[in-house]
Amino acid sequence: MVQQDLAAAQQLCTLLAKFKERRGLSFEKLAERSLCSRGTAENYITKPGHSRGEGILNSLLTALEVTDDERAEAVRLHRLTRPNTPDPATVGWSVAAAEADCTVWEMDEFTPAEATVHPAIRRGRVVANDHNDVMSPPAYVQRDHDTSLRADVAASASGELRALVVLRGGPSTGKTRSLFEAVQALGVGWAVVRPRSASALRGLVTSGLLYGRRCVLWLNELQTFLGPNGTGLSLDVLRDLFTATRHHNGGKPRSPHPIVMVGTLWAEKLRDATTSADHLSDNRDLLVNANQWVHWHDIPRDFSPHERQKAQALVASTGDARLRAALTNPDRVGFTQTLAGGHELLQHYLTAPNPMDQLLLDAAGDARRLGHTSPMSVSLLRAIATALWREERGQATPPHGWFDTAIAHATQPLRSTQGVQALIPLDDPGPDDTASEHVTYELADYLEQHLSLTRRTQPVVDAVWDALHDHSAGPEDLFNAAIFASARGRFDHGEALYRTAGTPEALAELARLLANRPGREHDAEQAYRAAVAGGHPVVLYEFLPWLEQQPDREGDIEQAYLDAIARGERPVRNLFAHWLSRQPGRVEDAERLHLDGIAEGIPAARIGFAKWLATVPGRKAEAEQAYRDAIADGDADTLIMFAQWLSHQPGREEETERVYRKAVTADGSGARPGFAGARHAFASWLARQPGRKAEAEQAYRDAIAAEDLRAAEGLAKLLSRQPGREKETEQAYRDAIAADDYDSARLFADWLSRQPGREAEAEQAYRDAAAAGGLFVQSAFADWLSRQPGREAEAEQAYRDSIVGGELLAVEAFRGWLEQQPGLEEEVEQAYRYAIAVGHPEALSSFVKWLAVQPGREHDAEQIARRGLAD
């Protein structure tokens, strides 16, 4: 170490010793808090010549609770000690990132622009110069949600919280800026990791990129990383990511490094990603069902009065004209939307000088609303825009050079040389290269939301589906487009898109599509078999029951079961046994199958045998013994199942209660997928027993104390049935809502609607629940509106909004409401066609059923079922 480096090292040791003395920590306690050994901590502080890494320094500084200025000085001195030597933790970082298909930054290199914070724009003309300050964001206005958000980020950084922290809100509401400021507070020494795709995110578990560094996993626009089951972020992937950063690597111990996972998500994107379709169950488990792995923070559309006061103070202290303009909000779009150029983007679209300029943006909006989530290629935009042109003008060719002109208009920076753009080039083209075939584009999110809403019911012509088929970037986009096409009754296009996607998930969806079309049974079976052969995780359990419904296929059915068992699909044994039981003379074979599984030591074989015996007439005693044998194997979940079975046996209430209590004490979590926690299950059983409401209430409260998130809703339901306990009921619902139980928000609104004189609060509760992305809220709100005198028009609009949002109950509820008015069959049909046009997943099948019972429309129903519905 040269003399000047040694001097800096001595100064650093002196500074660290001062921090340690101030905190009164021993080296043992300091090592424990900074997640390093005692020797490392002592050498770092007492030996100037000791080799240092910046990651350890930041761990020590965090444990010593230094200020930002003190941290900056310590890091400055550290870097002087080794001016030409890279931090070992960063060696090979960029190479590993490239291999993992990720973009990475050191925290001090992670700028608002890198985070994709919308550039704030000015009113009036801005003169371009080399130091154009338009790209520098204005001073940050502290938001009401920042305290809880930053607390979660800090808890993640310390290792106390293992959860994905997500900001939820509409476009241009300040989500990204708020999240950026929260992670920037972590300081230098942290690295930021942004996967480039959903598959890259899933691959992070085994990539090694997150090992040895303090990392922020930056999942802005979280919908980018979601996907059909097995292709995107899921609870399993999330757990594995947290586990991977704490365990050993190749048998060698690895220092634990907390990982901070953060993301943003639109409420609309949340609803789109979590419909009840089977292929999205991973998303629902992650984002809708209550769990400890996702912490939500909601950001409202506009500033609260308290936030506006803070903004006014900043304007007074900084004189920033951008903040002043946002406060004035002359276009009535909102504070953050003004800063992000929402009004300018909309006007740029609406006042496009040439028809093709606007059609190009319509094409981008259509690609997004039809499921294309990847960056959009030139060929895709050109093909869709041309299709839209010809839809209006026949087969006429667009004007010569139209695409270059339209791209130039769409990518024009607004209000400044570096302002917002309607279409954002992602490949850094030169000034004369924006229309190059290799450039891809993103659509400004404010404009995306506007176009998604205004064009949602716009018919989609064949040429647009063809463009998505021919120019989509990969199987995920093809798969999404196939879903949208099929939901709109465009079966031929859906089938072609599924086949081209070719993934096991796409083939499974193709099989489901074909299975519901008369005369396509053979094609459906082929698709099912291809999906199974491709390794789809669950389609086998759909294929086998479907095959059982096909006449005269007993031999093929049995062989399919045997093949699945031979491949190691152990759960199939139970299904096979149930099928065998229904075949004449095969009950003994079914029992032998179960007993063989028990003899082979197959997990859950005993409980499978017990559940099977429970369905066989006259074998209750044997079923009970099988349950007890399974419990003896130590399966706490079996206790819950046994208690549920006992609860259906007359006169065995005392035994049922004993088993429930044993389940509660046997396993504190008491949980397994598909079952509520043991405490919650016990409380629910108690609530059904005469005269035991007080005990049920205490059991619910015990479950809440044990962090069973669903128990608060159960308590609220119990209290709501007891006169005079309205205040406690309301508090229980509010507690459930605070625990992010989205279903409770709707139930609370339903409960409020039944309280005399609280109609206005009920309406606001429905609106709040819908804004939070709750399931089936909009249709429940529409039902409530339909019962309010004089609000029929609002009810109709609410029904239409719920259909647009994909709520499964909405179509039937709207039809039922219309049918209450005699002679409105035409309006009912229009409602169905509207639902189909917006891609409601159940509308087409419901329409076919409705047509089938209309006099003289049987043929129409059959034709639509066979060929689909033309737009």
N, C-alpha and C positions, 0 to 999 in steps of 0.2 A: 504494500500500500504506500503510495507516494505521500510526501509530507502534508500536502494540502488535503488529501483524502483522510489522513489520520486525524488532522485537526478537526475536520467536520465530524468524524466518528466520535471524538472525545466530546464535542459539543452536544451531539445527539445523546450520548450516554448520560451526560449531566442533566439534559432536559428530561429524559425518561425517568431518571432517578428522582427528580423533583416531582414529577407526576405521581410516581409510586408512593413517595413519602406523603404527598397531599392526600391520597386515597387511603393511606394506612394499611396497605395490603402486604401480606407476606409473599415470598416468591411462589409458595405452594398455591395460595389462593389466586394469585395473578395467573399462574399457569392453568389452573382449573377454569377460570373465567375466559381465558383467551384460547382454550382448546389446544394447548401445546404442553411440552414437558417442562418440569421445573428447571432442568439444566438449560433448556433453550431460553427460557425467560431470563434466567440469571445471567447467562453469557451475553445475551442481547443488551442488557442494561449495564453490566459491569466490565465488559471486555471490549475496548474500542477496536481491536483488531479482528474481532469475531466476524465471520462471514454472515451476511444478513440477506434476507429476502423481504420484499416489500409486503407480501401477503402476511407474514408473521408480524411485521411492524404494525400493520393496520389492525390485526387481531389484538395486539397489546394496547394500542391506542383506544380501541373500542372498550376494552375491559377497564382501562384507566379513566374512561368517561371524560375525555379531553374536549375542548371546544373546537369549532371548525378552524379558527385561526391557529390554535396550538397544533392541530393535526397537520395543517398546511406547512407549518414551520418544521415539524418533525420529518415530514416527507421530503421537504427541500433539503434538509441536512443529509438525510439518507441518500438521496440521489447524488449529492456531492461526494459521498464516500466511494461511489463506484460509477463514475461518469461514463465509462466505456463498456460496462458489463451489464448485460441484460439480466433481468430477474429470472431465475431458473424456472419459476412457475409459468413464465410467458414464452419460454423457448419452445418452438414448434407449435405454438398456439394457432397461428394462421394456417399451418399445414393441416393440423387436426380439424380445424373448422371447415376447411375446404372438403376434407374427406367426409365430414359429417353433414355436408350440404347446409351449412349454417353461416350466417354473417355474424361477426363478433366485433366488439369495440371494447377498449379500456374505458372506464367510466368517464375519465376526463376528455375522451374523444367522442362521447355519446352526446351529440348536440340535439337541440329541438328539431332541426331538419332531419337528422338521422332517425329520430323517433317518429317522424312524419307528423309532427305538430303542424297544424295549418298555419301557413305564414300570415301574419296580421297585415292588413292592407290599409292604405291611407285614402282619405277622400281628397280629390283634387289631383293635380299632376305631380308626379315625383320625377325629378331629374336623375337620370342614371349616372352613377359614378362608381369608382372602384370600391367605395366603402358604403354602398347603399345599405342603409340601416333597416330597410323594410323586412329583411329576412330575420333580423334580431327580434325576438318576441318582446312585447311590452312587459313591464313589471307584472309579476304574477299576483293576481288577486286571490287571497286565501279563501277557500270555499268552506262551506259548513261541514261537508263530509270529510275534509282533509284530516281532521284530528283522528277519526277512527281508521281512515285509510292508512295514514302513516304509522299508526300504532300497529296495524297488522303487518306492514312492511318491516318495521323494526323488530317485531316478534319473530318474523320469518328469518331475518338476518341473524338473530341471536340463537336460532334453532328451537325456540319455544313453540313456534307455530309451524305446522306442516300442512299447508293448504295453498291452493291457487286463489289469489286475491284478484277479484274481477270488479271493474267499474262498469256499471250498466246504465245506459242512457241513449238518447237519440243522437242523430248525426250533428256534428258541429256544436256540441254542448260543452266541450272542454274536457272530455274524458282523457284524451291522450296527453294534453298539457298537464293535467292534474296528476296523472300517473308518472309522467316524466319527472315532475318536481319531487314526487315522493321517493323515487329510486335515486335521484341525484343526491338526496340528503344522506345516502349511505356513504358518500365520499369516495376518494380514490382508493385503488387497490381492488375494487370490484370490477368484474368483467360483465358485459352484457351480451347475451346470446339470443339470436333471432333465427329460428329454423326457417328454411325457405319453402317448406311444404309440410303437410300433415305427416307424410311418410318420414321426413327428416326428423320431425318431433318424436315420432315413435322410435326412431333409431337412436335417439340420444341415450337411451338406457344402456346400450352396449357400446356406444362410440368412445367412451372415456373422456369426452370433451369436458364434462362437468367435474371431473375428478381433479383435486389438487388446487382448484381456484374457488374463490368466493364469486358465485355467479348469480346474475339476475336473468331469468328466462323470460324474455320479452315477447308476450303473445298478444300484442295489440291487434285488434280485429280478430278476435278469437274464432269467429266463424270460419276463418281461413284454415284453421287446424282441426275442425270437426269433419266428420264424414260418416258414411254408412258403417254399420257395425264391423269392427275389425280393421278399419282403415284410417281412423282419426284418433284424437285424444279421447281417452276413456278413463274411468275410475282405476282400472288395472294399470294403465300406463302411468297415471298420476302417482299411484302408490309406488310403482317400480322406480320412478324417477327419484322420489324421496329416499327410497331404500338404497338405491344404487350409490348415492353420494355418501352413505354412512357405512357401507359394508366393505369387506376386503376385496382386493383386486388380485386375482390369480394366486390366492393364498397368502399374499403379503398384506400386512396391516396398512391401512390408509387413514390419514388424519381426517376426522369428520369435518366437512365444510358445509355449513347450511346453504341451502339454495332458496332464492327468493323467486317465486313464480307469480307473474302479474299479467293481466290481460284486460281488454275492453270488449264490450259487446253491445250492439243495439238491441233494444227490446224486441224490435221486429225480427231481427235475425235469430234471436233466441226462440221466438215462436216458430219460425220456419224450420229451425233445426231440431225442434222437439215435438213435432206432431206425433200422433199415436201410431204412425206407420211402423211396422215391425223393424225395418232396416235402420231406424233411428233410436232403438232402445238404449244403446250406449250413451247417446247424448242425453236422453231423459234421466238415466241413472246418474249421470254426472251433474247435470244442470238444473233438473227439476226436482227429483226426489231428494228429500232431506238427507244430507250427509255432512260429515265433518271435513271433507276435503276441498270444499269450495266456500270461500267467504265473499259475500256480495256487498257491494257499496253502490247505492243508487245516486245518480246525478240528475237533477231536474232539468227541464228544458231551458229555464231562464233563472236569473239571479234572484235570490231572496232579498228582502229589504236589508238584512244584515250584511249580505255580500255587496250590495250596492253602496252601502255606507263605506265599506272598505275600499271599493273602487273609487269613490269620490275623494277619499283621503289620498289615494295614490295619484289621482289626477292633480290634486292641489299641490302635492309634493314634487311631482315629476314634470307636470305640464304636458304629458304625453297626449298628442292629438288623437291617437287611435283609441285610447281608453275613453277620452271625452266623447268621441263619435259613437262608441259602443254604448256609453251611458245614455246618450241622447236617443239612440236607436230610432233614427228617423224612418226606417223602412218597416218597423214593427216586426222584426224577425227574431229578436233576442240579442242579449249582450254578446255571448260567444259566437253566435251566428253572424253578427255584424263584423266582428273581428276576423272571422274565417271567410268573409266574402260571400255569405249565403245570398244576399240580395243581388250582388253583381253576377254571380253564377246563374241565377234564375233569369235575370234580364239578358245575359249573354245568350242564353238558350232561346228565349222568347223573341228576341229581336235579331235573330240570325239573318244576315243580308240575303242569303241564297237558300232555296228549299233544301238542297243537299246538305248544307251546313247543319240544319236542324235534324235532318234525317240521320246523319251520322251519329249524333248524340242519342237520338231515338234508338238507333241500332245498338249502341252501348248499353242503354237502359234495358232494352229487350233481352240482350245477352245475360244481363244480371238477373232480371226477373224470371228467366227461364233456366236458372241454375248454373250458369257459367261463372265460377268463382275465381278462376285463374286469370292472370293478366291477359288482356285481349290482344290478339294478333291483328296485324294489318289485313290479312286475308279474311279473317272472321268479320271484322268491321265492314270491310268492303262488300262482302257477300250479303250480309244482313241489310245494309243500307240500300244496296241494289234491289234486293227483294222488296223492301218497303216502297221504293220508287216505282217499281213495276206494279205493285199492288194498286197504286194510285193512277198510274198512267199506262197500264197495259205493258206490252213488251218493248216499249220505247227505251232507247239507250240513254243513260244520263249524260249530261253535257260533257264534252271533252275536258279533261283535267279537273273534273269535279272533286276527285278524292284529295288531291294535293291542296286545293282551295279549302275544302271542308276540314282537313286535318290542321291546316294553318289556323283556321278560325277556332277550332276546338282546343288547341294547345296554346292559344294566345294568352300570355300573362295579363291579368286584369289589374289595372290601376297602378302598376309599377313594373319595372323590368324583371322583377323576380316574384311576382304576385301569384295568386291562386290561378289554377287552370281547370277548365271543365274536363278535359282529357289530359292525364298526366303521363308523359313518356317515362318508362321505367328503365330504359337502356341507355340513357344519356346520349341521345343523338346530337349530331352537330346541327348548326342552324339550317343547313340545306339538306338534312337527312331525316326529317321527321316522318316521311312516308316510306322509309326503307322497310323491306319485308321483314327484317330481323327485329324491328322495334316492337315492343308491346306496351300496352296502355292500361291505366287504371282510371276509373270514373270517379270524379269528386263525389264524396259521400252525400253531401247535401243535395246534389243534383240526382244522385242515384235514388235517394228516397223519394224525391219529387216525381221522377219518371216511373218508379215502381208503383206509386199510387195512381198516377194519372193514366198510365197505360195498362193497368192490371187487367182490365176487362177487354182490352183491345184484341180482336181475333188474331191468331197467329197462322199465317199462310204456310203452305207446304214448303216454299222456298226458304223460309226462315229455319224450319226444322232441318232441311237439307244442309243449310249453311252450318248449323250447329253440329250436324253429323260429320261433315267433311272437314271442318276447320277447328274443332275443339282440340285443346292442348293435350288432354290425356283422359284416361278412363273415368276419373272422378267427374269431370265436366260432362262426359257422355252419359254417365249414369244419372246425374242430376237432370239433364235434359230429357232423358227417357222417362223419368218419374213425372215430370211436368207434362210431357206429351201424352202419357197414358192417362193421367188424371183428367186431361181435356178430351179424352175419347179418341185421341189420334193413335190408335193401336198399331197401325202399320209403322209409323215413325218411331213409336216407343219400342217396338220389337227390333227394328233395325239398329237403334241406338244402344239398346241392351246388348245385342249380339256383337256390335263393334267394340263396346267397352270390354266385354269378354272376361271380366273378373268374376270370381265365385259369387260375390254379392250381386252383380248384375245378372248373372245366370239364374240366381235364386229368384230375383224379382221378375225376370222373364218367365220363369216357371209359374209363379203366382198369377201373372197376367194371363198366360195361356190357359191355366187351369180353370179360369172363369169364363172361357169362351167356348161355346158349343162346337164340337167337331175338332178341337185342337188337343185332344187328350194325349195323343201320341207325341206331339211336339212338346207338350208340357212335361211328360215323363222324361223325354230326352234332356230337357233343360234341367230338371231336378237332378238327374243322374250326373250331368256334367258339373253342376254346382257341388254335389257331394264329392265327386272325384277331385274337384279343385280345392277341397279342404274347407268349405264353408262350415262355420262352427255349429250352426243350429238347423240348417235346412233339412237335414236328415230327419229331424223330428217333425217336420211338416210333410216331407215326402211319404214317409211310411203311413201315417193316417190317411193321406190322400190316396195312396195306392190301395188301402183297405176298402175305400169307397168304390173302386172299380170292380165291376161284376166279373165273376169267374176267373179271378186272378190269384186264388189261394196259394198255388204253387209258387208263383213269382213273389208273393208277399212273404211267404216263409223263407224263401231263399234270400230275399233282401235283408230280412232280420238276421239270418245266419251270417251273411257277408259282413254286416255291420258289427256283429259281435266278434267275428274273426279279426276285424280291423282294430279291435280294442275299444269299441264304443260301449262301455259297460252300462250306462244308463238305459240302453236299448233293451237290456234283459227284462226290465220291468214292463216296458211296452209290449215286448214279445209275449211275456207271460200273460198279460191281460188279453192279448189277441188270441192266444192259444185257448184261454178259458172260454172264449166265445165260440170256439169251434167244437162241433159234436165229438164227444169222446176224448178231448185233449186236456182235460183239467189236470190229470196226473202228470202229463208232460210239462204243463205250466209250473206245477209245484216242484217237479224235479229240477227245472231250470233255476228256480230260486235257491233250492238246497245246494245245487252245484256251486252257485255263486258264493254262498256262505262258506262252503267247504274250501273254496279257493282263496278265501280271505279278502274278497272284493269289498272295498269300502262301501258302506251304506247298503250292503246286500241284506242285512238283517232288517233294517227299517223298510226296505222295499218289500221284503217278504211279509212283514207285519201289515203294511198298507194293502198289499194284495189280499191277504187273508181276511181283512176287514170288509172286503167287497164280496167275499164268497159266502152265500147263505149257510147259516148253521155252524159257523166256525169262529164265533166271537171269542170263545175261551182260548183257542189257539192263537188268535190275533193278539189278545192281551199278553199271552206268554211271549210271543215274538217281540212285542214292544218292550217288555221287561228285559228280554235277552239283549236287545239293541241298547237299552239304557245301561246294562251291565258292561257294555263295551266302552262306556265313558262318553257317549255322545250327548252333550247337554241339549242340543237342539231336539233330540228325540224326546226329551222330557216335555217340551212344549207340544210336540205332535201327539204324544201320549195323553197329555192333559186335554188337548182339544178332542181327541177320540173319546176319552172318558166323559167329557162334558155332554156328549150325545147319548150316553147310556143312562136310562132313567134310574133315579134313586142312588146315584153314586157321587153326589155333590161333595161329600167330605173327602173322598179319595181324590177327586179332581183338584180340590183346593190344596191338599197335601203335595200333589205332584207339581202344581204351579209354584208353590212356595219353595219346593226343592229346586226347581228350575231357576228361580230368582237368586237363590243363594249359591247354586252350583256354578253359575257363570255370570259375572257382573255385567258383561255386555249382553249376554242372552240373545245374541242376534245371529241370524244366518240369512243369506239372500232369500227374499220371498216371505219372510216372517217378520212381524214386529218384534221388538225386544220382549224378553220374558216379563219384565215389570209391566209393560204396556199391555201385553196379552192377558196377564193376570187381572189388571185393573178393568179391562174390557169385560172379562168374564164376571167379575164381581158386580159390575154395573148391571148385568142382566139377572142377578139373583134378587129375589124379593126381599125388601127390608135391609139391604146392605149398601145403600147409597153412600153413607158416611165412610165405610171402609173402602169403597171404590174410589171415593174422592181422595182419601189419604194415599191409596196405591198409585193413583195418577200423579199426585204431588211427589211421591217417592221416585216415580219414573222420570219426572221432570228434573228432579235434583240429580238423578243419574245421567242426565243429558240425553234422554230419549226424546228427540226433537218432536216426534209425533204425539207425545203424550199430552202436550198443551191443548191440542185440538180435541182430544178425547175428553179432557177435563171440561173444556168449554161446552161440548155437547151435553155432558152430564149435567152441568150447572144450568144449562139453558132449559132443561126440563123441570126445574124446580122453581116454583113461583117465589118471587121476592128476592131472587139472587141475581138480578139483572146486572148490577155493577160488577159482581165477581165474574159473571159470564163474559162481560165486555173485556175485563182485564185479561182473562184467560185467552180470549181470541187475540188480543193485542200482543200478548206474550208469544203466542204461536206465530203470528205474523213477523214479530221481531226475530224469531228463529229461522226466518226465511222459508216458512211453510206456505207456499203459494196457494195451496188449496184452501188454507184457513182464511186467506184474504177474501175469497169468494163466499165462503160460509159465513164470515162475519158480516159481509154486506147483506147476505140473505137474512141473517138473524136481525140486523138493524131494520130491514124492510118490514119485519113483522112487529116492530115496536111502535106503538101509537105515537104520532107526532114527530117521528124521526126520519121522515121521508127525505129531507134534504141531506141529512148525514148518510143515509143509505145510498143515495145517488152518488155522493162524493166517494164513498167507500168502494162502490163499483168502479168508478173511474180510476181511483188509485190502484185497485187490484189489476185492472186492465193495463195501466201504464207500467206496472211491475212485471208484466208478462205472464200472469197467472193463466192456467188452463181453464177453458170454458167460461171465462168471466164475461166476455162480451155477449155471449148468447144468454147468460143468466140475466145480464143487465137489460137485454132486449125483452126478455120475458117480463121483467119487472115493469119496464116502460109500457109494454102492451096492456098492462092492467091499470095504468094511470089514465084517467079520463082526459081526452083532448090531446094526447101525446102520440097518436097513431103514426104520424109522419116520422117522429123521432124513433119510435120503435122499429119501423121499417128500415130506417137507415142503420140503426144499431144491428139489426139482423144481417143486413148486407155487409157491414163492417166485420161482423163475426165470421161470415162466410169467407170474406177476403182473407181474414186471419187464419183460415183453415180449421176452425173449430168444428169438430165432428158432429156435435149436437145441433149445430146451427141450421143446416139444411132442413132437417126434419121438423125442427121447431118453427122455422119460417113457413114451411109448407103447411103445418098444422094451423098456424095463425091465419094464413091466407084462406085456408079451407073453411074457417069459421064464417067467412063471408060467402054467401051462396052465389053461384054463377061466376066464380073467379078461376075456373079451370085454366084459362089461358094465362092468367097471371101466375098460377102455380107452375105451369110449364116454363114460363119465362124465368121464374126464380131458379128452377133446376138448371136451365141452360146458363143462367148467370153464374151459378155456383161452379158448373163445369168449366166455363170460360176462365174463371180465376184459378182453376186448378185444385178445387176442393177434393181431397183424396177419396171421399165416399159418395160424392154427388152423382157420379155416373151410374153406379150400381143402384142407388136409391131411385134415380130417374127411371131406370129400366123396370124396377119393381112397380113404380107408380103407373107407368104406361101400361103395364100388363093388366092392371085392373080397371083401366079406362075403357068404356064400351067402344069397340071398333078400333082400338089402338094396339091390339096384340101383335100384329105384324110389325109395327114400328118398333115395339119393344124388342122383338127377336132380331130385327135388322141391326139395331144399335148394339145389342149384345154381341152379335157376330162381327160386325165391321167397324164399330166405333162411330163417333159422332163427328161430322164435318163441321168446321167452324162456320 
